[in-house]
């Protein structure tokens, strides 16, 4: 299995959508401190395993996983009386593989019929009444 593309949305330092295309073989990620190099690896690990910081995500879920600007924007909208949708985190991993048909589909943000999987943290509409 080879990862060919990663899409990260609102995870840690990534505000909005970030897309990284990878080549077969070795890829080298270079950047300044705090540019997001480790966050890319954290996102891949989280999407593959459901674990972050050595614990299952349900035990580590906090506002610090979300992009800070998106959290501030959301909280400001609550204070201003015009609430926007709560922020969400999206991590998509696209893979090169024809050997795993169960990973093929078009339920991704690109609407492509391709191989991969999606990890998402979003507001659960089942709790809308309690939230309101």
MIDOSE-1310 file (N, C-alpha, C; in nm, 2 decimals, decimal comma, always signed):
residues 132
xxxx	+0,08/-0,12/+0,00/+0,00/+0,00/+0,00/+0,09/+0,12/+0,00; +0,06/+0,22/-0,09/+0,14/+0,34/-0,10/+0,04/+0,46/-0,09; +0,07/+0,55/+0,00/-0,01/+0,67/+0,01/+0,02/+0,77/-0,10; -0,08/+0,81/-0,18/-0,05/+0,90/-0,29/-0,10/+1,04/-0,26
xxxx	-0,19/+1,06/-0,17/-0,24/+1,19/-0,14/-0,30/+1,20/+0,00; -0,28/+1,31/+0,06/-0,34/+1,34/+0,20/-0,41/+1,47/+0,19; -0,53/+1,48/+0,24/-0,60/+1,60/+0,26/-0,63/+1,62/+0,41; -0,59/+1,73/+0,46/-0,61/+1,76/+0,60/-0,69/+1,89/+0,61
xxxx	-0,80/+1,89/+0,69/-0,88/+2,01/+0,71/-0,90/+2,04/+0,86; -0,86/+2,16/+0,90/-0,88/+2,21/+1,03/-0,82/+2,13/+1,15; -0,71/+2,06/+1,12/-0,64/+1,98/+1,22/-0,51/+2,05/+1,26; -0,51/+2,09/+1,39/-0,40/+2,16/+1,45/-0,36/+2,28/+1,37
xxxx	-0,24/+2,29/+1,31/-0,20/+2,41/+1,25/-0,26/+2,43/+1,11; -0,33/+2,34/+1,06/-0,39/+2,35/+0,92/-0,53/+2,41/+0,93; -0,54/+2,53/+0,89/-0,67/+2,60/+0,88/-0,72/+2,58/+0,74; -0,85/+2,55/+0,73/-0,90/+2,52/+0,60/-0,85/+2,39/+0,55
xxxx	-0,84/+2,37/+0,42/-0,80/+2,25/+0,36/-0,65/+2,25/+0,31; -0,58/+2,15/+0,34/-0,44/+2,13/+0,30/-0,43/+2,00/+0,22; -0,36/+2,01/+0,11/-0,35/+1,89/+0,03/-0,20/+1,86/+0,00; -0,16/+1,74/+0,01/-0,02/+1,70/-0,01/-0,02/+1,58/-0,10
xxxx	+0,04/+1,59/-0,22/+0,06/+1,48/-0,31/+0,19/+1,41/-0,29; +0,20/+1,28/-0,28/+0,32/+1,21/-0,25/+0,36/+1,12/-0,37; +0,48/+1,10/-0,39/+0,54/+1,02/-0,50/+0,56/+0,88/-0,44; +0,57/+0,78/-0,53/+0,61/+0,65/-0,49/+0,75/+0,66/-0,43
xxxx	+0,78/+0,57/-0,34/+0,92/+0,57/-0,28/+0,93/+0,67/-0,17; +1,04/+0,73/-0,15/+1,07/+0,82/-0,04/+1,03/+0,96/-0,07; +0,96/+1,02/+0,03/+0,92/+1,16/+0,02/+0,99/+1,23/+0,14; +1,04/+1,35/+0,11/+1,11/+1,43/+0,21/+1,02/+1,55/+0,23
xxxx	+0,99/+1,58/+0,36/+0,91/+1,70/+0,39/+1,00/+1,79/+0,47; +1,01/+1,91/+0,41/+1,11/+2,01/+0,46/+1,03/+2,14/+0,49; +1,06/+2,21/+0,60/+0,99/+2,33/+0,63/+1,04/+2,39/+0,76; +1,00/+2,51/+0,79/+1,04/+2,58/+0,91/+0,98/+2,52/+1,03
xxxx	+1,03/+2,55/+1,15/+0,97/+2,51/+1,27/+0,83/+2,56/+1,28; +0,74/+2,47/+1,33/+0,60/+2,50/+1,34/+0,52/+2,52/+1,21; +0,58/+2,46/+1,10/+0,52/+2,47/+0,97/+0,41/+2,36/+0,95; +0,42/+2,25/+1,03/+0,32/+2,14/+1,02/+0,38/+2,01/+0,97
xxxx	+0,51/+1,99/+0,97/+0,57/+1,87/+0,93/+0,52/+1,75/+1,02; +0,54/+1,77/+1,15/+0,50/+1,67/+1,24/+0,35/+1,65/+1,25; +0,27/+1,75/+1,22/+0,13/+1,75/+1,22/+0,08/+1,66/+1,10; +0,15/+1,66/+0,99/+0,12/+1,57/+0,88/+0,13/+1,43/+0,92
xxxx	+0,24/+1,40/+0,99/+0,26/+1,26/+1,04/+0,16/+1,22/+1,15; +0,13/+1,32/+1,24/+0,02/+1,29/+1,34/-0,11/+1,26/+1,27; -0,14/+1,34/+1,16/-0,27/+1,32/+1,09/-0,27/+1,18/+1,03; -0,17/+1,14/+0,96/-0,16/+1,01/+0,90/-0,18/+0,90/+1,01
xxxx	-0,11/+0,91/+1,12/-0,11/+0,81/+1,23/-0,26/+0,81/+1,28; -0,32/+0,92/+1,31/-0,45/+0,93/+1,36/-0,55/+0,86/+1,27; -0,54/+0,89/+1,14/-0,63/+0,83/+1,04/-0,62/+0,68/+1,03; -0,49/+0,64/+1,04/-0,46/+0,49/+1,02/-0,50/+0,41/+1,15
xxxx	-0,48/+0,47/+1,27/-0,50/+0,39/+1,39/-0,61/+0,44/+1,48; -0,65/+0,57/+1,47/-0,75/+0,62/+1,57/-0,68/+0,66/+1,70; -0,55/+0,66/+1,70/-0,47/+0,70/+1,82/-0,40/+0,83/+1,80; -0,39/+0,91/+1,91/-0,31/+1,03/+1,91/-0,25/+1,04/+2,05
xxxx	-0,12/+1,08/+2,06/-0,05/+1,10/+2,18/-0,05/+0,97/+2,27; -0,05/+0,86/+2,20/-0,04/+0,73/+2,27/-0,18/+0,68/+2,33; -0,29/+0,75/+2,29/-0,42/+0,71/+2,35/-0,52/+0,71/+2,23; -0,63/+0,64/+2,25/-0,74/+0,64/+2,16/-0,80/+0,77/+2,15
xxxx	-0,84/+0,82/+2,04/-0,89/+0,96/+2,02/-1,00/+0,99/+2,11; -1,09/+0,90/+2,14/-1,20/+0,93/+2,23/-1,16/+0,97/+2,36; -1,04/+0,93/+2,41/-0,99/+0,97/+2,54/-0,90/+1,10/+2,53; -0,87/+1,15/+2,41/-0,79/+1,26/+2,39/-0,86/+1,38/+2,32
xxxx	-0,98/+1,36/+2,29/-1,05/+1,46/+2,21/-1,06/+1,59/+2,29; -1,01/+1,70/+2,23/-1,02/+1,83/+2,30/-1,01/+1,94/+2,19; -1,03/+2,06/+2,23/-1,03/+2,17/+2,13/-0,89/+2,19/+2,08; -0,79/+2,14/+2,14/-0,65/+2,16/+2,09/-0,62/+2,08/+1,96
xxxx	-0,70/+1,99/+1,93/-0,68/+1,91/+1,80/-0,74/+2,00/+1,68; -0,83/+2,09/+1,71/-0,89/+2,17/+1,61/-0,80/+2,29/+1,58; -0,80/+2,34/+1,46/-0,73/+2,46/+1,43/-0,77/+2,58/+1,52; -0,68/+2,64/+1,58/-0,71/+2,74/+1,68/-0,79/+2,86/+1,62
xxxx	-0,76/+2,90/+1,50/-0,84/+3,01/+1,44/-0,99/+2,97/+1,42; -1,01/+2,85/+1,38/-1,15/+2,80/+1,36/-1,22/+2,79/+1,49; -1,15/+2,75/+1,60/-1,22/+2,75/+1,73/-1,25/+2,89/+1,78; -1,16/+2,98/+1,76/-1,19/+3,12/+1,80/-1,30/+3,18/+1,72
xxxx	-1,30/+3,15/+1,59/-1,41/+3,20/+1,50/-1,54/+3,15/+1,55; -1,55/+3,02/+1,58/-1,67/+2,96/+1,62/-1,72/+3,02/+1,76; -1,63/+3,03/+1,85/-1,66/+3,08/+1,98/-1,71/+3,23/+1,97; -1,64/+3,30/+1,89/-1,68/+3,44/+1,86/-1,82/+3,45/+1,81
xxxx	-1,86/+3,36/+1,72/-1,99/+3,36/+1,66/-2,10/+3,33/+1,76; -2,06/+3,25/+1,86/-2,16/+3,22/+1,97/-2,18/+3,35/+2,06; -2,07/+3,42/+2,09/-2,08/+3,54/+2,17/-2,15/+3,65/+2,09; -2,14/+3,65/+1,96/-2,20/+3,75/+1,88/-2,35/+3,73/+1,85
xxxx	-2,40/+3,61/+1,89/-2,54/+3,58/+1,87/-2,57/+3,53/+1,73; -2,47/+3,51/+1,64/-2,50/+3,45/+1,51/-2,41/+3,33/+1,50; -2,45/+3,22/+1,56/-2,36/+3,10/+1,56/-2,34/+3,04/+1,42; -2,22/+3,00/+1,40/-2,19/+2,93/+1,28/-2,18/+2,78/+1,31
xxxx	-2,16/+2,69/+1,21/-2,14/+2,55/+1,24/-2,02/+2,52/+1,32; -2,02/+2,43/+1,41/-1,90/+2,40/+1,49/-1,79/+2,35/+1,39; -1,67/+2,37/+1,42/-1,56/+2,32/+1,33/-1,55/+2,17/+1,33; -1,50/+2,12/+1,22/-1,48/+1,98/+1,20/-1,33/+1,95/+1,16
xxxx	-1,29/+1,83/+1,18/-1,16/+1,79/+1,14/-1,18/+1,68/+1,03; -1,11/+1,69/+0,93/-1,12/+1,59/+0,82/-0,97/+1,55/+0,78; -0,95/+1,42/+0,78/-0,82/+1,37/+0,73/-0,86/+1,26/+0,63; -0,81/+1,28/+0,50/-0,83/+1,18/+0,40/-0,70/+1,12/+0,35
xxxx	-0,69/+0,99/+0,34/-0,57/+0,93/+0,29/-0,61/+0,85/+0,16; -0,55/+0,89/+0,05/-0,57/+0,82/-0,08/-0,46/+0,73/-0,10; -0,49/+0,61/-0,14/-0,38/+0,51/-0,15/-0,38/+0,45/-0,30; -0,27/+0,40/-0,34/-0,25/+0,33/-0,46/-0,27/+0,18/-0,43
xxxx	-0,38/+0,12/-0,47/-0,40/-0,02/-0,44/-0,52/-0,07/-0,52; -0,50/-0,18/-0,58/-0,61/-0,24/-0,65/-0,64/-0,38/-0,59; -0,57/-0,40/-0,48/-0,58/-0,53/-0,41/-0,68/-0,52/-0,29; -0,74/-0,40/-0,26/-0,83/-0,39/-0,15/-0,96/-0,32/-0,20
xxxx	-1,04/-0,40/-0,26/-1,17/-0,34/-0,31/-1,26/-0,28/-0,20; -1,24/-0,32/-0,08/-1,33/-0,27/+0,03/-1,29/-0,12/+0,06; -1,17/-0,08/+0,01/-1,13/+0,06/+0,04/-1,16/+0,15/-0,08; -1,23/+0,10/-0,18/-1,26/+0,18/-0,30/-1,40/+0,24/-0,29
xxxx	-1,41/+0,37/-0,33/-1,54/+0,43/-0,33/-1,53/+0,58/-0,36; -1,64/+0,65/-0,37/-1,64/+0,79/-0,40/-1,69/+0,88/-0,29; -1,69/+0,83/-0,17/-1,74/+0,90/-0,05/-1,63/+0,99/+0,01; -1,56/+1,06/-0,08/-1,45/+1,14/-0,03/-1,48/+1,29/-0,08
xxxx	-1,40/+1,38/-0,03/-1,42/+1,52/-0,07/-1,40/+1,55/-0,21; -1,33/+1,47/-0,28/-1,30/+1,49/-0,43/-1,41/+1,43/-0,51; -1,49/+1,34/-0,45/-1,59/+1,27/-0,52/-1,54/+1,18/-0,63; -1,41/+1,13/-0,61/-1,34/+1,04/-0,71/-1,37/+0,90/-0,67
xxxx	-1,39/+0,81/-0,76/-1,40/+0,67/-0,74/-1,26/+0,62/-0,73; -1,21/+0,61/-0,60/-1,07/+0,58/-0,58/-1,05/+0,50/-0,45; -0,93/+0,46/-0,42/-0,90/+0,39/-0,30/-0,85/+0,48/-0,19; -0,90/+0,46/-0,07/-0,85/+0,54/+0,04/-0,95/+0,53/+0,16
xxxx	-0,93/+0,61/+0,25/-1,02/+0,62/+0,37/-1,02/+0,76/+0,43; -1,13/+0,78/+0,51/-1,15/+0,91/+0,56/-1,17/+0,90/+0,71; -1,11/+1,00/+0,78/-1,13/+1,01/+0,93/-1,19/+1,15/+0,95; -1,30/+1,15/+1,03/-1,37/+1,28/+1,05/-1,41/+1,30/+1,19
xxxx	-1,39/+1,41/+1,25/-1,45/+1,45/+1,38/-1,54/+1,57/+1,35; -1,67/+1,55/+1,38/-1,77/+1,65/+1,35/-1,88/+1,65/+1,45; -1,96/+1,75/+1,46/-2,07/+1,76/+1,55/-2,17/+1,66/+1,52; -2,22/+1,59/+1,62/-2,32/+1,48/+1,60/-2,46/+1,54/+1,61
xxxx	-2,53/+1,54/+1,50/-2,66/+1,60/+1,48/-2,76/+1,54/+1,58; -2,73/+1,42/+1,63/-2,82/+1,35/+1,72/-2,83/+1,43/+1,85; -2,74/+1,51/+1,88/-2,73/+1,59/+2,01/-2,77/+1,74/+1,98; -2,83/+1,77/+1,87/-2,86/+1,91/+1,84/-2,95/+1,97/+1,94
xxxx	-3,05/+1,90/+1,99/-3,14/+1,96/+2,09/-3,07/+1,99/+2,22; -2,98/+1,90/+2,27/-2,91/+1,92/+2,39/-2,81/+2,04/+2,37; -2,75/+2,05/+2,25/-2,66/+2,16/+2,23/-2,73/+2,29/+2,22; -2,85/+2,30/+2,16/-2,92/+2,42/+2,15/-2,97/+2,46/+2,29
